[in-house]
């Protein structure tokens, strides 16, 4: 049983990592709206996409970026995304999953290049997903402010994905923000 759960978790993490890699192959392979969101018949309305956005706050020399999802048509079983910022202004400290995820959820964050963070948050196996039809905080990214002043923080939408329990992509719009760190 443990082996099957581990295999399921590894498979989902691999699916999320692939979604965070390059989506061109998926876009070309999947019929429908050109975004890999499946086939629709004439007259079917496209579901409104979910939105993932940042709510940014500053506490001393730290910037706290709450990653918030809303209007998801299905529960979020996994989220994989890339965030970017000016590395001369900010540096990665750590990422925290919210209480919306189960205690057994997978959560990894790594700054591959200065100013580019890769994050994967995912439930394991058959665990329930995170309901995000209403505004739901998925987690918080903590950055140290090195140089005060306004700084853009952006999602790499082409390298980001939300997935449901079957591994299918949830249509989503990714919206970054601007940190307006106080000046000394």
C-alpha positions in Angstrom: 0.0 0.0 0.0 2.8 2.4 0.9 4.5 1.6 -2.4 1.4 2.5 -4.3 0.9 5.8 -2.4 4.6 6.7 -3.0 4.3 5.8 -6.7 1.1 7.9 -7.0 2.9 10.9 -5.3 5.9 10.5 -7.5 3.8 10.3 -10.6 1.8 13.4 -9.7 5.0 15.3 -8.8 6.5 14.3 -12.2 3.3 15.5 -13.9 3.5 18.8 -12.1 7.2 19.2 -12.9 6.5 18.5 -16.6 3.7 21.1 -16.4 6.3 23.5 -15.0 8.7 22.6 -17.8 7.5 23.4 -21.3 3.9 23.4 -22.2 4.4 23.6 -26.0 4.1 19.8 -26.4 0.9 19.7 -24.4 -0.6 22.6 -26.3 0.1 21.0 -29.6 -1.2 17.6 -28.5 -4.5 18.6 -26.9 -7.4 19.6 -29.1 -9.7 22.3 -27.9 -8.8 25.9 -27.1 -5.1 25.7 -27.9 -4.2 25.8 -24.2 -4.4 22.1 -23.6 -7.8 22.5 -21.9 -9.6 19.7 -23.8 -12.2 19.4 -26.5 -15.4 21.4 -26.6 -18.3 21.0 -28.9 -19.9 23.9 -30.7 -22.1 25.8 -28.3 -20.2 24.7 -25.1 -19.1 27.7 -23.1 -15.5 27.7 -21.9 -15.3 27.6 -18.1 -14.0 30.8 -16.7 -10.4 30.2 -15.8 -9.2 30.2 -12.2 -7.0 33.0 -11.1 -3.8 32.7 -9.1 -2.4 36.0 -7.8 -0.1 37.4 -5.2 -1.1 39.4 -2.1 2.1 41.1 -1.1 2.9 42.5 2.4 6.1 43.8 4.0 7.1 43.0 7.6 10.4 44.7 8.5 13.0 43.5 6.0 10.8 40.6 4.7 8.4 40.5 1.8 5.6 38.0 2.3 3.9 36.9 -0.9 0.6 35.0 -0.3 -0.2 32.8 -3.3 -3.9 32.9 -3.6 -6.2 30.9 -5.9 -9.9 31.6 -6.7 -12.6 30.6 -9.1 -11.2 27.1 -9.7 -13.8 24.9 -11.3 -12.3 21.8 -9.6 -10.3 21.2 -6.4 -6.6 21.9 -6.7 -4.6 18.7 -6.2 -1.3 20.2 -7.2 0.3 23.5 -8.0 3.6 24.0 -9.8 4.8 27.5 -10.7 7.8 29.7 -11.2 8.1 33.2 -9.7 10.7 35.8 -10.9 12.0 39.0 -9.4 15.1 41.3 -9.6 17.7 39.4 -7.6 19.6 42.6 -6.7 16.4 43.7 -4.8 15.1 40.5 -3.2 16.4 37.1 -2.2 14.5 33.9 -1.4 14.2 32.8 2.3 11.6 30.1 2.4 8.2 28.9 1.2 5.4 27.7 3.4 2.3 25.7 2.4 -1.0 26.9 3.9 -3.3 24.9 6.2 -5.5 24.3 3.2 -3.2 21.4 2.2 -3.2 18.1 4.2 -0.3 17.3 6.6 1.0 14.7 4.1 1.1 17.1 1.1 4.4 17.4 -0.8 5.9 20.9 -0.7 9.2 21.9 -2.4 10.7 25.3 -3.3 14.1 25.9 -4.9 15.7 29.0 -6.3 17.3 27.5 -9.4 18.7 30.8 -10.5 19.0 34.0 -8.5 15.6 35.7 -8.8 13.8 32.6 -10.1 11.9 30.3 -7.7 10.4 26.9 -8.6 7.6 25.8 -6.3 5.6 22.5 -6.2 2.8 21.9 -3.8 0.8 18.7 -4.2 -1.4 16.3 -2.4 -0.4 12.6 -2.4 -2.4 9.9 -4.1 -6.1 9.9 -3.3 -6.0 12.7 -0.8 -8.7 15.3 -1.2 -7.6 18.4 -3.1 -7.8 22.0 -2.0 -11.1 23.7 -2.7 -10.4 27.0 -4.4 -13.7 28.2 -5.8 -13.6 31.0 -3.2 -10.4 32.8 -2.4 -7.9 30.3 -0.9 -4.3 30.9 0.2 -2.2 28.0 -1.2 1.0 29.2 0.6 3.3 32.0 1.3 6.7 32.8 -0.2 9.1 34.7 2.1 11.7 37.0 0.5 14.4 39.2 2.2 14.4 42.8 0.9 18.0 43.6 0.0 17.4 47.0 -1.6 14.2 49.0 -0.9 12.0 50.3 -3.7 9.4 49.1 -6.1 10.0 45.6 -7.5 7.9 43.5 -9.8 7.3 39.8 -8.9 5.9 37.8 -11.8 4.7 34.3 -12.5 6.1 32.5 -15.5 2.7 31.5 -16.8 4.2 29.3 -19.5 6.0 27.3 -16.8 3.1 27.2 -14.3 0.1 24.9 -13.8 -2.7 23.9 -11.5 -3.8 20.2 -11.6 -6.9 18.4 -10.4 -7.0 14.9 -8.7 -6.8 13.2 -12.2 -3.8 15.2 -13.2 -5.8 17.3 -15.7 -4.8 20.9 -16.1 -7.2 23.5 -14.5 -7.4 26.6 -16.7 -5.8 29.4 -14.9 -4.7 33.0 -15.3 -1.4 33.9 -13.4 -1.1 37.4 -12.0 2.0 38.7 -10.2 2.3 41.9 -8.4 4.6 44.7 -7.4 6.4 45.0 -4.1 6.5 48.6 -2.9 9.1 48.1 -0.2 9.4 51.1 2.0 12.5 53.2 1.5 15.0 53.8 4.3 
